[in-house]
Structures are given as C-alpha cells and as structure tokens.
C-alpha cells in the first residue's frame, strides 16, 4: 500500500459514430453471422476530478455534483459489504461494484476518494457513471500498484458496473483513454480499443433539448 495521495481526472465521452453497436456486437456470442460492432468515441474536456489516498480497512467516498450537492458514504472494505451496496443500486453502487471486483482478484486495502469537483452533466448520455467507475479502478490501481493497463482499468470498471442494477455496454468505459479519439471493436465478449491520431481539431455542439 502506498502512503501517497493522487490526483485523478477522468473525462466523459461522446460517441461520434456507431451508437449501440457495442450491444449489437455482443450478440455474436449467439450468432456469428452478426457483424462485429464498431464505434468511434472521444473524451470530452468535462469530467470528474478527485483526490485519492489508501486507507486500511474502509472505502470512504465523497462526491460533489455540478450543482454543489455533496454525497458521502463509508463502506467497510469487506467483499460482502461492497457487494451489498453495489446491488442496492444507490448513489455509490457503481463505486462499490468496482471495489468489490478488484478486492475479489487483487490484494487491496481500503481507499478514500474525494471527488471534489464534477464539471460534466450527469445522466445526460456522457458516461458519467462509467467515468466514475474508471476513476475508482484507477484509484485502486495507483494506490496499490496493481499494474493494470488502461484495458485492465476498463475491464474492472465494466465488471463493477454490471454488478449493479445498471446494464451498461462496453463502449462507455472508453473514457479511460482520456480526451483523445478511440476506435473500439466488439466481437462477442471480446473488445479491442485503438487510440486514433486526429489530424485536425474536432468541434462538436451538444445541445440539451427539452
């Protein structure tokens, strides 16, 4: 366990091409005649900021939402407790799911995550939940030197989120690559991700139409 604290930023993401093809590609497990799904996503300049540090035996969470609302919860760093919180579907269920997954496969202690600023809108299709899951996976990775690469963090984030009542696809965790563009391919349970070199800036207008 490291005694250091870490600053982490994980952005949201937008899908440029191929919306929902991660779901479609997953059905190749049952029908190989379906083509693999492909998407191109890019990270946004808005996201989740957090300070994290290891703790001995609790998972301590604090999150400040864009409207200034603060949510807090402390969970014993025991697999049964983490899984129970994940399956309840509450505010920190995603974080508890990721912590449960990592504690099941790695030797970790507890962690404190202070999500002190959130600049992305939540529940607007920008993968705010996936970004938080990636943040939790990265926090444990840094605090306990788990030696996960980006794909490993993405997998932990995905496995943690599907322990909750949420039924996400695999595209959302592409926010782990940061603000660059990424092409992702989905072939049954297999997922591949390749960062893209973009020759010119991309300009997108995202409107919240009500």
Order of alpha helices (4+ residues) and beta strands (2+ residues): beta-alpha-beta-beta-beta-alpha-alpha-beta-alpha-alpha-beta-beta
